[in-house]
Amino acid sequence: MYSFATKTDNPNTKLGWNDRIGYGIGNFGMAWVNGMMSAFLMKYLTDVSLVDAGVVSFIIAISKLFDGISDLIMGRIVDSTHSKMGKARVWLLRMSIPLAISTVLLFSIPSSMTGMIKYVYVFIIYNLVNSVCYTAMAVPYNALVSLSTTDTYEHGMLGNIAMIFQTIANICMNTFFMVMVVKFAGVAEPYMTGAQRGWTLASAVVGVIIVLSALVCVFGTKERTVKDENNDQKKEIIPTKDALKSLFSNKYWLLMILGMFVIFFIIVLYSAGAIYYCADVLGDYALYTPVNNALSIAQFAIMFVTPIIMKKFGKHKTYMLGLIATCLGFLGTGLAGANLSLLIVFNVIKGIGLGAAGGMAIGMVADTLEYGQWKDGIKPVGMGNAAISAAQKLGLGLGQVALGAILSFGGYDGGVSVQSESAKAAITFLYNWLPAAMIAVTFVIMLFYTLDKEMPNIHKELEQRDN
């Protein structure tokens, strides 16, 4: 099969920029789905489709049960896959079109649907997108870090590149998605019941982006770390029981999964919360673009610097510095009130922190799997990376649950133009203070992560075993 990835089959190779860019572009399309789910889904459901926020939160909470199961199943499938394309890329090829179609369906609730039928539709399609199609792409995509190379620096670089393209997707989405909705719908603003046509067509554009980015990733990467002495795919099957035992006794893996969960939980709070904050607290939903783009552009810019910081200080210290900046950013926006200039400044600080921490996370998870291989003799890359998808989706899902529950508790009413003071207070809490508290707790917990110091000796021992 044609590929423009680096030709070498050496599992410990330094990757070329063609591999790095090819891998990163794969995250571009999936990031649109994540972004739409975290930033726009709740607002679309409450204001365009007139679905009760509390009911949506309940639906998403129930759906998390399916999410956890589907991630483990997909991880097992990846570990058991033996195709000419390898373990992971074949699933990106197979599932990109189903993910594109199901995403369009989620943002295309027929206006004729009412009552229980509408809630059933939301439940089924939400799970089709999240628990089935997105899982079947995200798990193998994350596994590609470990399957492409065993080089620790490259693990961090691939994670950083993936976050760069995720940030590019967020900037594009913040800038153009609502413009597309309004343009296609032919209405004055996107959050109107008559704007449904715009949401459907804008989602269809996103579907095309999903498919094209997946194809670039498939042809731009190469799996190297599961070959035998004849350069063929290894047929080794790791028993599920052994894989789970290894993962859940891996202290560093558990710490990173917790860290990933927190990051994606607060992504919902600041992404979706920004829409409510701008529209209902500041009084102008159009401010969402400059406020969130300040964060996204800063996040994008810092990730060109993080490889230098990572090389000098290591992934863990870079990650911790990112958490500090993120916490300070949320505290700052909480104190800034309605001052737009200060909001933008502190969102820049948030972006710097999230870029540094998020750019390190995927590579750090790959390192924890190397640690598990050294400790237990097995490396379940599928199931190990399934937890990244699970943590991301659990964070996004429970973030939406918290968002809906806090809005409902505050008395938010999507049918009125001016919200009550209690609703505004709820929006301010979920946009500023809750994320700051969660990041502070995560920083304390991640002080126990010391794997960076151990990795050089671990790699030496693994190389000795192979020889």
N, C-alpha and C positions, 0 to 999 in steps of 0.2 A: 504494500500500500504506500502511495506517495506520502512523504513527510518532509517538512522543511526544518525538522528538529536536528540538533547536533547528532552526527552519525555514530559516534562512539557507543559501545555497549558496556563500557566500564561503569560499574554501579557507583563508584566513588568519584565520578567525574565532576569537574567544574563545568557548569552549564553555560552555553552561549546565550546571547541576548535574544536569539530567535526562540529558544526554549522558554526563556523567562517571559517574553512578551506573549508568546502563544499561550502559556499557562494563564497569565494575567487576564487576557481577553476573555477567557472562559468565564471569569467571574463577572465580567461586564454585564452580560445578559441576565445572569441570576441575580445580580445586585438590583436590577430594575424590579424584579419580582419582590425581593426583600423590601426595597424602598417603598413600593406601592402598598404592600401589606402593612408596613409599619407606619407610613406617613399618611396615606390616603384612605385606607379601607374603612376605618371606623367613621371618619367624617363622611365618606360616600354613603355608608349604610345609614347613618343617623339623619343626614340632611337631604340626600338625593332619593334614597329608597325608603326613608322614613321608618327605619327599623329601630326599635327601642335599644338604647345603649346597654342597659342591664341584661337584656336577653342575649345580645350579641356576645357580651362578656361570658355568659353562661355557656353558650355554644362553643366559644373558643376554649374555655376551660375543659369541657368534656372532650373536645377534640385532641387535647394534649395526651390523653390516654392512647389514642391511635398513633400519635406522633412517636412516642417512645418505643412502641412496638415496631413500627415501620422502619425506624432507624436501625434497630438491631437486626431486623430481617435483611435490610439492604446491605448492612455491613457484612453479614454472613454470606450474602450472595456475591459480593465483591471478592471476598476471600476465596470463594469456591469457583469463581469464573476463570476459565482457561480458553481464551480465544486468540486468533491471530493478531488482534490489536492489543492483547493484554487483558488485565483485570478491570481497568477503570474506564478507558476511553470509549470502549464499545457502548457503555451505558449512556455516556453523553450523547453519542450518535443516536441511540434508540429513543431517548426520552425527551429530546429538545422540542420536538413538534407537539407531543402530548402536553408538555408544560405550557407551551405557548397557547394552545387552544383552551386549556382549562383556566388560564389566567384571564383570557378574554371573557369566558363565561362567568367568572366570579364578579367582574365589573359590568355585567350586562343583565342585571336582574329585571325581568319583564315587568313593566308597569301594571300589567293585569293581575299580577300575583298579590294576594293579600293574606293576612292572618297566618295560620299555621303552615300553609303551603309555602309561603315566602321563607319562613324560618327553616323548613326542611330543605329547601333549595340551597340556602346559605350554608347549612350544615354539610350537605353532600358535596357541594362544589368547593367549599373551603378545605375540606379534607382531601378532595381529589388533587387540589393544587399543592397543599402543604404536606400531607402525610404520604402521598403516593408520588406524584410527578417531581416535585422539588426534591424530595428525599432521594429519589432514584438518580438525580443529577448531582446533588450536593455531596453525598457520601463518596461516590467515586472521584469527584473533583478534588475533594480534600485529601483523599488517599494518594492522588497523583504526586503530592509532595514527597512522600516516602517512597513511592514507586519510581520516581525519576532519578533520584540520587540519594546516597547515604551521607553526603557531605553536609556537615552541620551549618556552615556558613550559607550554603545554598538553600537549606531549609528556611533560614531566616529571610534570605533574599526573595524566595518564591512567595513566602507569606506577605512580605512587604509589597511585592509587585501586585499580588492579588488585591491588597487593600488599596493600592493606587488606582487600579481599574474600578474597584468598587466605589471609590470616591469620585472618579470621573463620571461614573454612572449616576451617582447622587447629584452631582452638579448639573448634569444634563437633565435629570428628572426634575430637580427643583426649578430649573430655568424654563424648560420646554413643555413638561407634561400638562400643566394647567393651561398653557397657551394653546396646546393642541385640543384639549377638551372644549375650551370656549370656541375655538375656530370651527371645529367639526360640528359642535352643537348649534352654533349660530345664536348664542344667548349672551347676556351681559356678564354673567359670572358662573363658575362651574358648579356651585353648590345650590342648584335649583332642580326641582323635580323634572323640569323640561330639558335638562342637560344630558339625559341618558345616552342619546345618540353619540354625543361627544366622548363620553367615557368608553363606550364600546369601540369606537374607531381609534381612539388614542391607545387603548389596550391592544388593539390589533397591530399597531405600529410597534409596540413593545414586543409582541409575539415574534415579529420578524427579527428584531434585535436579538432575542433569545436564541433563535435557530442559527443565525449567522455567527454569533460569538461562539456557540458550541462547536460549529464546524471548524473555525479557526483554531480552537483549542485542540481538537482531535488531531488535526494535521500538523500542528505546531509543537507537539510534545511527543515524548518517547518514554516507554516504561523499560527500566533497566535492572531493577533490583530483585527480580524474581526469576532470574535465568539460572539454569544448571550449567554443568561443564560443557555441554554441547550447544549452549546458547539458545536453548529451548525453554518454554515455560515450565517451571516446576509444577508438578502435580500434587504437591504436599497439601493435605487438608488438615487444618488445625481444628481439633474438636471444639465445639462451642463452649463446653464446660471449661476447658483449659484456657481458652481465649478470655472468657469472662473472669476467671480466677486471676489470671495474670493482670488484667486491666484494673480490677478493683483492689488488687494488692499493690498497685503502682501509685505511690503517694503523689508523685509529681504529675502524673496524668490526671488524678482526681483534682488537684489544685488548679490545673489549667482548664479543666472542664467547668469548674466553678467560676473562674475568671471570665471564660467565654460567655457563660450564661449572664453574668452581671452586665457585661458590655452590651449585649444585644437587648437585654431588658431595658436599659436606659436609652438605647437607640430609639425604641418606640416612644418613650417619654419625651425625648427632646424633638423627635421628628414629627410625630402626630401632635404632641403637646404644643409645638411651635405654631401649628395651624390654628388651634384653639386660642393660644396666647395672643397671636397677632389679630385674629378676627374678633375675639370677644373681650380681651383685656386691653389691647392697644387700639382696637376699633377699626382695623384695616387688614383684611386677609392678604392683600397684595404685599405687605411687609414681610410675608413669609419668605419670599425669594431672597431679598438682601440679608435677612437675619440668618437663614439656614445656609445660604451660599457663603457667608463669612466663615462659618464653621467648616463647610466642605472644602473651600478653597485653601484654607489654612491646613486642613488635614492633608490635602493633596500636596501642598508645597513641602510640608515637613517630612513626608515620606521619601523625598529625594535626598534628605539629609540623614535619615535614620540608619541607612546602611553604614555610613561613616561612624555614627555614634555606636552602632552595634559592633563594628569591628574593633573599636577602641575599648568599650566598656562591657560588651556582651549583651545578649538578648534580655536577660532578666533585669539588669540595671536600667536599660533603655525602657523596658516595660514599666518599671516602677516610677521612673521620671514622668512617663506618660500619665500614670494614674494621679500623680500629684497635680500636674497641670490641669487635668480634667476636673478634679474636685474643686480646684480654685476657680475654674471657669464657671461651674454651676453656682458656687457661692456668689460669684460676682454678678451673674445675671439675676440672682435673687435679690441682691442689694441694689441693682440698677433701676428697678421699677420700670417705668415707662420711658426712660431715657434711651432713645434709639441708638445714639452714638456709643453709649456704654454697653448696651446689649450686643452690638456688633463687635466691640473690642473683646468682651469676655467670651463671645462665641468663637472668636479667633483663638483664644487661649484654650477653649474646649477642643477645638479642631486640632491644635498642636498636640494636646495630650492624647486624644483618641487616635490620631495618626501614629504616634509613637507606640502606644500600647497595642492597638489593633494590628499594626504591621508586624509585631513580634509574635503574636499569639499563635498563628498557624504553625510557624516554624518551631516554636517551643513545644507544641503538641507532638510534632514529628520527632523532636529530641526525646520526649518522654517514651516514645515507642522503641527508640534505640536503647534507652535505659531498661525497658521491660525485656528486650531481647537479651541484654547482658545479664539481667537478674534471673530470668526464667527460661531462656533458651528459645522463646517463641516471639513472633512479631506479627500480631493480627492487625495488619494495616487497615483492612476493611472495617472491622468492628471498632478498632481504636479510633479511626477517623469518623466513624458513624456518630460517635459521641460529640464531635464538633458540630455536625448537623443537628443533633438532638439538642445540644446546649443552645445553639443559635435559635432554633425554632421554639424551644421551650422559653427562652428569654423573650423572643418576639411575641409568642402567644400569651405568656403570663403578663408581659408588659401591656398587651392589649386588654387583658382581663383587668389588670390594675387600673388602666386608663378608663375603661368603661365603668368599673365599680366606683372609682373616685368621682368621675363626672356625675354618675347617678346619685351618689351620696350627697354631692354638692347641689343637686337639683337642676342639672343642666337640661335644657329643653331645646332641641333642634328646631322646633317649630316657631320660636320667637326670635326677633331681631336683636333684642338687648337682653343679656343674661343677668341673673340675680347676682348680688354681691357674694353669696355663698358659692355659686357656680364659679365665679371669677377667682375666689380664694382657692377652690379645689384645683383649678387649672394652674394657678401659680405654684401650688404645692407640688403637683406632679411634674411640672416643667423645671423647677429649680431645686427644691429642698430634698425631695426623695432621691433623685439621682446623686446629689452630693453625699448624702448619708451612705448610700450603697457603695459608692466608690471608696469612701474612707474605710469602711469595713473590709473591702476587698484588699486594699493596700496592706492592712495589718495581717490578713491571712497569707498574702503572697510573700511576706517576709520569711516564711518557712520553705520557700522554693530556693534550693541551692544547687540545682543540677548543672548550671553552667560551669561550676568549679570541677565537677566530676566527669564531664564529657570527654576531655582528652584521654584520661586513663581508660574510660569505658571503650573508646574507639580502638585504643591499642590492644586491649584484651580481645575485642571482637575480631580484629585482624589476625591476632595470633591463633584464635580458634579456627578461622577459615583456612589458615595455612597449615 
